[in-house]
């Protein structure tokens, strides 16, 4: 195919020989080629623009992907969900609302991040020169053992013992079951029944589950292994098989469900105590997979926890946690739980709690309190995933440091009376809150509405009223960490069992977890408490009492 250069050369030749008809034809051909080249250049320009637009979109997707990866890495590998490293090397005192172990009084200077309202910290014993601490075995039984070694000097000189020293060694025997065999007398009745001899026997000792020979100690041990220490039924079944007892997990499950029915009155009494006698509580929920019958797959149920702990403001009610299993996270489940109650309720801001305090609803007398930990968490995630953005990360760091200062001041008031806490907060915390709100409003005016930093700021500003109620009431806390800690045993068991088999299993889970975790909060041995409870209920039921006790 002739190119434009070849045609131009032929055109010069035609003009030189004065062949004008050929020249006109060559001009037409050359014009067509030029027009085609012009169209091709236009198409190339359009393609270039399209390529540039595509590259811009891909770069945006890559940035979004990198940001998402950074967020996921933060959630997976960060030191804690609520920890923050300051952007400079200066020592910064900051409060951390996550778990801690130290305890502060009115004159203390402990950081808020070291609080642990679930348990009192114990001082570690001092170590000796070998680096080992003393062994405290006073809680165990001590049995004398016979010395079976030589009674002469080991060098062979024939020396006799002059004195003895005590050697203590800790031993353990794995789970040990035994059968209690009792000779129950039979009696020949001396009354004459038509000349027939009658034999009478003493009735069997009553058990919590009629028709079974499982004592309270066995039932309590299985329940404790499952719901206190997170062992799934199949592991308990395996342990029992190694102990020599062939029992199936289905039998263990049925016994646990029947036991939960038998102690339902105690559970209801605890529920009424927490919801009916408390001043303020914490509430949260966590998803639990559940096997849906007939569908061949799992659905999602929810375990709610309502936690009472009045120790931070010097209250007298003992700490307690009640768990409730529900089929969903719908608002009506929450309203059913708190219907016609008058409580201060700390929650995480989920929409299901959104009608707390609304006139005309069954939860009109509930005062909802927001959570500063959830508010701060959004800024920490933004800071950790956008450190390359100097302006954005600096703004987030400033907000985080102000919230940490708020926690530091509030941490000084642990154990004070509500009046003293309110006075201290008005003096030290209120200026920090006012500065924080003004600073967030100023930052928000300089960033785009689609920014994640703007979303984090909006989270706080929309909940300003519920987040700042603690300034005027010394009974209110800053966050819901107290109840979130109570979900650790539930989450551990959830990880081990994968899913619940039925709604009945969820109710059993809630009943035993409520009693066991309340025992832990009050430093009682769950196993010993359950043995005592089962024995007492057995006596009551033997006298004709109903399982639904007052």
C-alpha positions in Angstrom: 0.0 0.0 0.0 1.4 3.4 -1.1 2.2 5.8 1.7 1.7 9.6 1.8 5.4 10.1 1.0 5.2 7.9 -2.2 2.1 9.7 -3.4 3.7 13.1 -2.8 6.6 12.1 -4.9 4.3 11.0 -7.7 2.4 14.3 -7.4 5.6 16.3 -7.9 6.4 14.1 -11.0 2.9 14.6 -12.5 3.1 18.4 -12.0 6.6 18.4 -13.6 5.3 16.7 -16.7 2.1 18.8 -16.6 -0.2 15.8 -16.2 -2.9 17.6 -14.3 -5.6 14.9 -14.3 -3.2 12.5 -12.6 -2.2 15.3 -10.2 -5.9 15.8 -9.2 -6.3 12.0 -8.6 -3.2 12.0 -6.5 -4.4 15.0 -4.5 -7.6 13.2 -3.7 -5.8 10.1 -2.6 -3.4 12.2 -0.4 -6.4 14.1 1.1 -8.1 10.8 2.0 -4.9 9.5 3.7 -4.5 12.8 5.7 -8.1 12.5 6.8 -7.6 9.0 7.9 -4.5 10.0 9.8 -6.4 12.8 11.4 -9.2 10.5 12.6 -6.7 7.9 13.9 -4.9 10.7 15.8 -8.3 11.7 17.3 -9.0 8.1 18.3 -5.6 7.8 19.8 -6.1 11.0 21.8 -9.4 9.6 23.1 -7.8 6.3 24.0 -5.0 8.1 25.8 -7.6 10.1 27.8 -9.4 6.8 28.6 -6.2 5.2 29.6 -5.4 8.1 31.9 -8.9 7.9 33.5 -8.5 4.2 34.0 -5.1 4.6 35.6 -6.5 7.3 37.9 -9.3 4.9 38.9 -6.9 2.1 39.5 -4.6 4.2 41.6 -7.6 5.2 43.7 -8.6 1.5 44.1 -5.0 0.7 45.1 -5.0 3.5 47.7 -8.3 2.2 49.0 -7.0 -1.4 49.1 -3.8 -0.3 50.9 -5.8 1.6 53.4 -8.1 -1.4 54.0 -5.1 -3.7 54.4 -3.6 -1.3 56.9 -6.9 -1.3 58.9 -7.1 -5.1 58.9 -3.4 -5.4 59.9 -4.1 -3.0 62.7 -7.1 -5.0 63.9 -5.1 -8.2 63.6 -1.6 -7.3 64.9 -2.1 -4.1 66.9 -1.0 -4.3 70.6 -4.6 -3.5 71.6 -7.7 -2.2 70.2 -7.4 1.0 72.2 -3.7 1.6 72.5 -2.0 4.6 70.9 1.6 5.5 70.3 2.2 9.2 70.5 3.7 10.8 67.3 6.7 12.1 69.2 9.2 10.7 71.6 8.2 12.9 74.6 6.8 11.0 77.5 3.0 11.4 77.5 0.8 10.2 80.3 -2.3 8.8 78.9 -5.3 6.7 80.1 -6.2 3.4 78.5 -9.7 2.1 79.0 -8.7 -1.4 78.2 -8.0 -3.9 81.0 -5.4 -3.3 83.7 -4.6 -4.6 87.1 -3.8 -1.7 89.4 -6.2 -0.1 91.8 -6.3 3.6 92.7 -7.8 5.3 95.7 -8.6 9.0 96.2 -5.0 10.0 96.7 -3.6 7.6 94.1 -1.9 8.6 90.9 -2.5 5.4 88.9 -3.2 5.7 85.2 -6.7 4.9 84.0 -5.3 2.3 81.6 -4.2 0.2 84.6 -7.7 -0.2 86.0 -9.3 -3.6 86.4 -12.6 -3.5 88.0 -13.2 -7.3 87.5 -10.5 -8.4 90.0 -8.2 -7.0 92.6 -4.5 -7.2 91.7 -2.3 -9.4 94.0 1.2 -8.5 94.9 3.7 -10.9 93.6 5.8 -12.7 96.3 9.4 -11.6 96.6 11.9 -13.8 94.9 14.9 -15.3 96.8 18.5 -15.3 95.6 17.9 -18.2 93.2 15.3 -16.2 91.4 12.4 -18.4 92.5 9.5 -17.2 94.6 8.3 -19.1 97.6 5.8 -21.9 96.9 2.4 -21.2 98.7 0.7 -24.6 98.9 -1.3 -23.8 102.0 -4.5 -24.2 100.1 -3.8 -27.9 99.5 -4.1 -30.9 101.8 -0.8 -32.1 103.2 -0.3 -35.9 103.7 2.7 -37.5 105.3 4.7 -39.9 103.2 7.0 -42.7 104.4 10.7 -42.3 103.6 12.0 -45.3 101.7 15.6 -44.4 101.1 18.8 -45.6 102.8 19.3 -44.7 106.5 23.1 -44.6 106.3 25.5 -41.9 105.0 25.7 -42.1 101.2 29.5 -42.1 101.3 29.5 -45.6 102.9 31.0 -44.6 106.3 28.0 -46.1 108.1 26.9 -42.8 109.7 23.4 -42.8 111.2 20.7 -40.0 110.8 21.0 -37.2 113.3 17.9 -35.2 112.2 15.4 -34.9 109.3 14.3 -32.0 107.1 11.0 -31.7 105.4 10.8 -32.2 101.7 7.6 -31.0 100.0 6.6 -32.0 96.5 3.3 -31.2 94.8 1.4 -34.1 93.3 -1.8 -34.3 91.3 -4.2 -37.0 90.4 -6.3 -36.4 87.3 -10.1 -36.3 87.4 -11.1 -39.2 89.7 -14.6 -40.7 89.8 -15.8 -43.2 92.3 -19.0 -45.0 93.0 -20.5 -44.5 96.5 -22.0 -47.8 97.6 -24.4 -47.7 100.6 -26.1 -50.6 102.3 -29.7 -49.4 102.6 -31.6 -51.5 105.0 -34.8 -53.5 104.1 -37.5 -53.9 106.8 -40.0 -56.7 107.4 -43.2 -54.8 108.0 -44.9 -56.2 111.2 -48.4 -55.2 110.1 -50.4 -58.1 108.8 -51.5 -57.6 105.2 -53.9 -60.5 104.7 -51.3 -62.8 106.0 -48.8 -61.8 103.4 -45.3 -60.8 104.4 -44.4 -57.3 103.2 -40.8 -55.9 102.8 -40.2 -52.2 103.0 -37.1 -50.3 102.0 -35.9 -46.8 102.7 -36.3 -44.4 99.8 -33.3 -43.5 97.7 -31.5 -40.3 98.5 -33.0 -37.6 96.3 -31.0 -36.1 93.4 -31.4 -32.8 91.5 -32.4 -34.7 88.4 -35.0 -37.3 89.4 -34.6 -40.7 87.8 -30.8 -40.4 87.6 -27.9 -41.5 89.9 -25.8 -38.4 89.0 -24.9 -36.6 92.2 -24.5 -32.8 92.6 -20.8 -33.1 92.4 -20.8 -34.8 89.0 -23.3 -32.4 87.5 -21.4 -29.4 88.9 -18.1 -30.7 87.6 -19.3 -31.2 84.1 -21.1 -27.8 84.0 -18.0 -26.1 85.4 -15.7 -27.7 82.8 -18.0 -26.6 80.0 -19.1 -23.1 81.0 -16.3 -21.9 83.3 -13.2 -23.3 81.5 -14.5 -23.4 77.9 -14.2 -27.1 77.2 -16.6 -28.5 74.4 -18.6 -31.5 75.2 -16.6 -33.8 72.9 -13.4 -33.0 74.9 -15.2 -33.8 78.2 -16.4 -37.0 76.6 -12.9 -37.9 75.7 -11.5 -37.1 79.1 -14.2 -39.3 80.7 -13.4 -42.2 78.3 -9.7 -42.1 79.4 -10.9 -42.1 83.0 -12.7 -45.4 82.2 -16.3 -44.1 81.8 -18.0 -44.5 78.4 -20.5 -41.7 78.3 -21.8 -39.9 75.2 -21.7 -36.1 74.7 -25.5 -36.2 73.9 -26.1 -37.5 77.5 -23.9 -34.8 78.9 -25.8 -32.2 77.0 -29.2 -33.5 78.1 -28.1 -33.5 81.7 -26.9 -29.9 81.4 -30.1 -28.8 79.9 -32.2 -30.5 82.6 -30.0 -29.0 85.3 -30.5 -25.5 83.8 -34.3 -26.1 84.0 -34.0 -27.1 87.6 -32.1 -24.0 88.6 -34.1 -21.6 86.4 -35.6 -20.0 89.6 -32.2 -19.0 90.8 -31.3 -17.5 87.4 -34.6 -15.5 87.3 -33.8 -14.2 90.8 -30.4 -13.1 89.7 -31.9 -11.4 86.6 -34.4 -9.5 88.7 -31.7 -8.5 91.1 -29.5 -7.0 88.3 -32.3 -5.3 86.4 -34.6 -4.4 89.3 -32.3 -3.4 92.1 -29.4 -1.8 90.4 -28.7 1.9 89.9 -26.7 1.6 86.7 -25.6 -1.3 84.5 -23.6 -2.0 81.4 -25.0 -3.9 78.4 -23.5 -5.4 75.3 -24.1 -8.3 72.9 -22.0 -10.7 70.9 -22.9 -13.0 68.0 -23.1 -16.8 68.5 -23.5 -19.2 65.5 -26.5 -21.5 65.9 -27.5 -24.5 63.9 -30.8 -23.9 62.2 -32.9 -27.1 62.0 -33.8 -28.2 58.5 -31.5 -25.6 56.7 -28.2 -27.5 56.9 -26.3 -24.4 57.9 -25.8 -22.1 60.8 -27.5 -18.9 61.5 -26.6 -16.2 64.0 -28.0 -15.8 67.5 -26.9 -13.2 70.1 -25.8 -13.5 73.7 -26.6 -10.3 75.6 -24.7 -9.5 78.9 -26.0 -7.1 81.5 -23.3 -6.3 84.0 -23.5 -4.6 87.4 -20.4 -3.2 89.1 -20.8 -0.3 91.6 -17.3 -0.5 93.0 -16.0 2.5 91.0 -18.3 4.9 92.8 -18.3 3.1 96.2 -21.7 1.3 95.7 -22.7 -1.5 98.1 -24.4 -3.9 95.6 -22.3 -7.0 94.8 -21.0 -7.2 91.2 -23.0 -9.6 89.0 -23.4 -10.4 85.3 -26.6 -11.8 83.7 -26.5 -13.4 80.2 -29.6 -13.6 78.0 -29.7 -15.6 74.7 -31.8 -14.2 71.9 -32.4 -15.2 68.3 -31.4 -11.8 66.8 -30.1 -8.4 67.5 -33.5 -6.7 66.9 -34.6 -3.8 68.9 -37.6 -5.5 70.4 -35.3 -8.0 72.2 -33.6 -5.1 73.9 -36.9 -3.4 74.8 -38.2 -6.7 76.1 -35.2 -7.0 78.4 -35.4 -3.4 79.8 -39.1 -2.9 79.6 -40.5 -0.7 82.4 -37.1 -0.5 84.1 -35.5 2.7 85.6 -31.8 2.4 85.0 -28.7 4.1 83.8 -27.5 1.9 81.0 -24.0 2.1 79.4 -24.0 0.8 75.8 -21.8 0.9 72.7 -24.0 3.1 70.5 -25.7 0.3 68.5 -29.0 1.5 66.9 -31.0 -1.1 68.9 -30.4 1.1 72.0 -31.4 4.2 70.2 -34.8 4.6 71.8 -33.6 4.6 75.4 -35.3 7.5 77.1 -37.8 8.1 74.3 -41.2 9.2 75.7 -44.0 6.7 74.9 -41.8 3.6 74.7 -41.3 0.9 77.3 -37.8 2.1 77.8 -38.7 5.7 78.5 -37.1 5.6 82.0 -33.8 4.3 80.7 -30.9 6.8 80.5 -28.5 5.7 77.7 -24.8 6.5 78.2 -22.3 6.5 75.2 -18.9 4.9 75.2 -15.7 6.9 74.9 -13.7 3.8 74.1 -15.7 3.3 70.9 -15.3 6.9 70.0 -11.5 6.8 70.5 -11.1 3.6 68.6 -12.1 5.2 65.4 -9.4 7.9 65.7 -6.8 5.3 66.6 -7.6 3.2 63.5 -7.4 6.3 61.4 -4.1 7.4 62.9 -2.5 3.9 62.5 -3.6 3.5 58.9 -2.7 7.0 57.6 0.6 7.8 59.2 1.9 9.0 55.8 -0.7 11.7 55.8 1.0 14.2 58.1 -1.9 16.6 58.5 -4.6 14.0 59.0 -2.6 11.8 61.4 -1.5 14.9 63.4 -5.1 15.9 63.9 -6.1 12.4 64.9 -3.2 12.2 67.4 -4.3 15.5 68.9 -7.8 14.2 69.5 -6.5 10.9 70.9 -4.3 12.7 73.4 -7.1 14.8 74.6 -9.3 11.7 75.1 -6.4 10.0 76.9 -6.1 13.0 79.2 -9.8 12.7 80.0 -9.2 9.1 81.0 -6.2 10.0 83.1 -8.3 12.5 85.1 -11.2 10.2 85.5 -8.9 7.3 86.6 -8.1 9.3 89.8 -11.7 9.0 91.0 -12.0 5.2 91.3 -13.7 4.3 94.5 -14.8 7.9 95.4 -18.4 8.8 96.2 -20.6 10.1 93.4 -20.6 13.6 94.8 -16.8 13.7 95.0 -16.4 12.3 91.5 -18.8 14.9 90.1 -16.9 17.7 91.7 -13.5 16.4 90.5 -14.8 15.9 87.0 -16.3 19.4 86.8 -13.0 20.8 87.7 -10.6 18.7 85.6 -12.6 16.8 83.0 -15.1 19.4 81.8 -12.3 21.8 80.4 -10.8 18.9 78.5 -14.2 17.9 77.0 -14.9 21.6 76.0 -11.5 21.8 74.3 -12.0 18.5 72.6 -15.4 19.5 71.1 -14.0 22.8 69.9 -11.0 21.2 68.3 -13.0 18.6 66.5 -15.3 21.2 65.1 -12.3 23.2 63.8 -10.7 20.1 62.3 -14.0 19.1 60.6 -14.2 22.4 58.8 -10.9 21.7 57.1 -11.4 18.1 55.8 -13.7 16.5 53.2 -17.0 15.1 54.3 -16.0 11.7 52.9 -12.9 11.4 55.0 -12.8 8.7 57.7 -11.5 11.3 60.1 -14.8 13.2 59.5 -16.8 10.1 60.1 -14.9 9.6 63.4 -15.6 13.2 64.4 -19.3 12.9 63.5 -19.5 9.8 65.7 -18.6 11.9 68.7 -20.5 15.0 67.9 -23.8 13.1 67.2 -23.5 11.4 70.6 -22.2 14.5 72.5 -25.1 14.5 75.0 -24.7 10.8 76.0 -20.9 11.0 76.1 -20.8 14.0 78.4 -23.5 13.0 81.0 -20.7 11.6 83.2 -19.7 15.2 84.0 -22.9 15.8 86.0 -23.3 12.3 87.5 -20.6 10.6 89.5 -22.2 7.2 89.1 -21.6 7.2 85.3 -18.5 5.7 83.7 -16.7 6.7 80.5 -17.0 3.4 78.6 -18.5 -0.1 78.5 -15.2 -2.0 79.0 -16.5 -3.6 82.2 -19.1 -5.6 80.3 -16.9 -6.3 77.3 -14.4 -8.0 79.7 -17.3 -10.3 80.8 -17.6 -11.7 77.2 -14.1 -13.2 77.2 -15.3 -16.6 78.6 -18.2 -16.6 76.2 -15.9 -15.9 73.2 -13.5 -18.6 74.3 -16.2 -21.2 74.5 -17.7 -19.9 71.2 -14.3 -20.5 69.5 -14.1 -24.0 70.9 -17.6 -25.2 70.1 -18.1 -23.5 66.8 -21.9 -23.2 67.2 -24.9 -23.8 69.4 -27.1 -26.8 68.6 -30.4 -25.2 69.5 -32.2 -22.3 71.3 -32.4 -24.6 74.3 -28.6 -24.9 74.3 -28.3 -21.1 74.2 -30.6 -20.7 77.2 -28.5 -23.3 79.1 -25.4 -21.4 78.1 -26.9 -18.2 79.5 -28.1 -19.7 82.8 -24.8 -21.3 83.7 -22.6 -18.4 82.5 -24.6 -16.0 84.6 -24.0 -18.0 87.8 -20.4 -18.9 87.1 -19.2 -15.4 86.0 -21.0 -13.8 89.0 -19.1 -16.3 91.2 -15.8 -15.2 89.6 -16.6 -11.5 90.2 -17.2 -12.2 93.9 -14.1 -14.5 94.2 -16.1 -17.7 94.8 -15.1 -21.1 93.4 -17.8 -21.8 90.8 -17.6 -25.6 91.3 -18.0 -25.4 95.1 -20.9 -22.9 94.7 -22.7 -25.1 92.2 -22.3 -28.2 94.4 -23.8 -26.3 97.3 -26.6 -24.9 95.2 -27.5 -28.2 93.7 -27.6 -29.9 97.1 -29.8 -27.2 98.6 -32.2 -27.3 95.7 -32.3 -31.1 95.9 -33.5 -30.7 99.5 -36.1 -28.1 98.6 -37.4 -30.2 95.7 -37.6 -33.3 97.9 -40.0 -31.3 100.2 -42.2 -30.5 97.2 -40.9 -27.1 96.3 -41.3 -25.9 92.7 -38.2 -25.2 90.5 -39.5 -21.7 90.0 -38.5 -20.3 93.4 -39.3 -16.9 94.8 
